């Protein structure tokens, strides 16, 4: 099962290496890892996607919580979250194919961010399944390269009655 873990950490040098080292030392595989500053410049949020059963992920969560620069750890499994990926994709785009490629990008609510003579680059964001579907739809045109951020996530707020 896929688990999205959020770790609020001190924004200091070496924290990422420390966390990644903990995963490596315990043979936990990271499916995706994204780190960025928060609204507080002293803190960063690590969003870590791991695949494993509940017991393995509970072990990961407990080990993370023991690391000194880690302020708070949350496992979002079973909780309502907003999760998104961001991708840049370069697609082979000869002039005669561009209208259908542009229509495809629009259908997926993407954006063209660069156009060259033989290819174009699009930016697409959304749930991982949407990103994967867009990649599949682009394969017949020829994918030149792909860069992805990995998953970022935040819990949904409780709805007030």
C-alpha positions as a Python dict, from the first residue, in 0.01 Angstrom:
ca = {
    (1, 'X'): (0, 0, 0),
    (2, 'X'): (121, 352, -82),
    (3, 'X'): (166, 584, 215),
    (4, 'X'): (226, 959, 199),
    (5, 'X'): (424, 1076, 501),
    (6, 'X'): (474, 1442, 584),
    (7, 'X'): (765, 1540, 806),
    (8, 'X'): (808, 1894, 930),
    (9, 'X'): (1183, 1940, 980),
    (10, 'X'): (1425, 2210, 1084),
    (11, 'X'): (1552, 2398, 779),
    (12, 'X'): (1923, 2327, 837),
    (13, 'X'): (2205, 2173, 634),
    (14, 'X'): (2233, 1796, 663),
    (15, 'X'): (1872, 1722, 760),
    (16, 'X'): (1785, 1569, 422),
    (17, 'X'): (2098, 1351, 433),
    (18, 'X'): (2013, 1242, 787),
    (19, 'X'): (1656, 1141, 690),
    (20, 'X'): (1766, 969, 368),
    (21, 'X'): (2036, 787, 562),
    (22, 'X'): (1778, 657, 808),
    (23, 'X'): (1579, 510, 518),
    (24, 'X'): (1889, 354, 359),
    (25, 'X'): (2017, 208, 688),
    (26, 'X'): (1687, 28, 743),
    (27, 'X'): (1644, -78, 378),
    (28, 'X'): (1324, 127, 334),
    (29, 'X'): (1267, 226, -28),
    (30, 'X'): (1153, 582, -101),
    (31, 'X'): (911, 599, -395),
    (32, 'X'): (920, 980, -401),
    (33, 'X'): (1072, 1254, -186),
    (34, 'X'): (1001, 1627, -212),
    (35, 'X'): (1142, 1892, 21),
    (36, 'X'): (1054, 2260, 33),
    (37, 'X'): (1037, 2557, 269),
    (38, 'X'): (716, 2626, 459),
    (39, 'X'): (552, 2951, 566),
    (40, 'X'): (809, 2950, 853),
    (41, 'X'): (1162, 3004, 712),
    (42, 'X'): (1305, 2791, 995),
    (43, 'X'): (1106, 2482, 883),
    (44, 'X'): (1084, 2269, 571),
    (45, 'X'): (826, 2006, 480),
    (46, 'X'): (939, 1668, 352),
    (47, 'X'): (674, 1472, 166),
    (48, 'X'): (786, 1111, 145),
    (49, 'X'): (598, 841, -44),
    (50, 'X'): (675, 486, 65),
    (51, 'X'): (519, 161, -42),
    (52, 'X'): (471, -104, 223),
    (53, 'X'): (233, -257, 466),
    (54, 'X'): (106, -66, 768),
    (55, 'X'): (362, -229, 1000),
    (56, 'X'): (658, -122, 784),
    (57, 'X'): (527, 233, 747),
    (58, 'X'): (461, 261, 1121),
    (59, 'X'): (827, 167, 1173),
    (60, 'X'): (931, 439, 927),
    (61, 'X'): (713, 697, 1101),
    (62, 'X'): (854, 607, 1445),
    (63, 'X'): (1214, 616, 1320),
    (64, 'X'): (1155, 955, 1157),
    (65, 'X'): (1010, 1095, 1480),
    (66, 'X'): (1332, 996, 1665),
    (67, 'X'): (1553, 1211, 1442),
    (68, 'X'): (1632, 1532, 1633),
    (69, 'X'): (1569, 1790, 1355),
    (70, 'X'): (1227, 1635, 1283),
    (71, 'X'): (954, 1845, 1446),
    (72, 'X'): (638, 1654, 1344),
    (73, 'X'): (552, 1341, 1140),
    (74, 'X'): (214, 1256, 986),
    (75, 'X'): (104, 952, 783),
    (76, 'X'): (-184, 1053, 557),
    (77, 'X'): (-308, 700, 485),
    (78, 'X'): (-685, 681, 524),
    (79, 'X'): (-711, 1059, 568),
    (80, 'X'): (-850, 1305, 313),
    (81, 'X'): (-559, 1482, 144),
    (82, 'X'): (-487, 1696, -156),
    (83, 'X'): (-192, 1534, -338),
    (84, 'X'): (-31, 1664, -656),
    (85, 'X'): (264, 1595, -884),
    (86, 'X'): (424, 1837, -1131),
    (87, 'X'): (581, 1727, -1458),
    (88, 'X'): (769, 1887, -1744),
    (89, 'X'): (756, 1674, -2060),
    (90, 'X'): (928, 1730, -2394),
    (91, 'X'): (728, 1582, -2682),
    (92, 'X'): (830, 1538, -3044),
    (93, 'X'): (605, 1784, -3228),
    (94, 'X'): (648, 1823, -3603),
    (95, 'X'): (431, 2107, -3741),
    (96, 'X'): (163, 1874, -3881),
    (97, 'X'): (109, 1707, -3538),
    (98, 'X'): (113, 2023, -3325),
    (99, 'X'): (-262, 2097, -3334),
    (100, 'X'): (-351, 1754, -3192),
    (101, 'X'): (-70, 1769, -2934),
    (102, 'X'): (-185, 2117, -2826),
    (103, 'X'): (-543, 1987, -2797),
    (104, 'X'): (-418, 1699, -2581),
    (105, 'X'): (-229, 1938, -2352),
    (106, 'X'): (-541, 2155, -2321),
    (107, 'X'): (-759, 1850, -2245),
    (108, 'X'): (-529, 1765, -1952),
    (109, 'X'): (-527, 2130, -1839),
    (110, 'X'): (-155, 2152, -1908),
    (111, 'X'): (43, 2445, -2035),
    (112, 'X'): (296, 2479, -2315),
    (113, 'X'): (613, 2627, -2162),
    (114, 'X'): (855, 2601, -2457),
    (115, 'X'): (832, 2545, -2832),
    (116, 'X'): (1119, 2450, -3059),
    (117, 'X'): (1131, 2355, -3426),
    (118, 'X'): (1093, 1981, -3365),
    (119, 'X'): (950, 1951, -3014),
    (120, 'X'): (754, 2129, -2746),
    (121, 'X'): (759, 2121, -2369),
    (122, 'X'): (447, 2104, -2156),
    (123, 'X'): (386, 2146, -1786),
    (124, 'X'): (118, 1926, -1632),
    (125, 'X'): (18, 1904, -1267),
    (126, 'X'): (-236, 1702, -1077),
    (127, 'X'): (-286, 1365, -913),
    (128, 'X'): (-30, 1098, -1005),
    (129, 'X'): (-289, 906, -1210),
    (130, 'X'): (-347, 1213, -1431),
    (131, 'X'): (28, 1251, -1488),
    (132, 'X'): (58, 883, -1583),
    (133, 'X'): (-242, 909, -1819),
    (134, 'X'): (-87, 1211, -1992),
    (135, 'X'): (242, 1027, -2041),
    (136, 'X'): (55, 734, -2199),
    (137, 'X'): (-137, 970, -2429),
    (138, 'X'): (190, 1131, -2545),
    (139, 'X'): (376, 808, -2624),
    (140, 'X'): (249, 784, -2984),
    (141, 'X'): (405, 1126, -3060),
    (142, 'X'): (742, 1043, -2909),
    (143, 'X'): (851, 1151, -2563),
    (144, 'X'): (1195, 1313, -2563),
    (145, 'X'): (1233, 1357, -2186),
    (146, 'X'): (1038, 1380, -1862),
    (147, 'X'): (1113, 1555, -1530),
    (148, 'X'): (878, 1503, -1234),
    (149, 'X'): (865, 1651, -885),
    (150, 'X'): (719, 1359, -699),
    (151, 'X'): (415, 1392, -477),
    (152, 'X'): (341, 1687, -252),
    (153, 'X'): (44, 1664, -17),
    (154, 'X'): (-146, 1842, 257),
    (155, 'X'): (-440, 1719, 463),
    (156, 'X'): (-782, 1853, 377),
    (157, 'X'): (-937, 2070, 643),
    (158, 'X'): (-1241, 1938, 828),
    (159, 'X'): (-1564, 2074, 685),
    (160, 'X'): (-1764, 2279, 935),
    (161, 'X'): (-2132, 2199, 970),
}
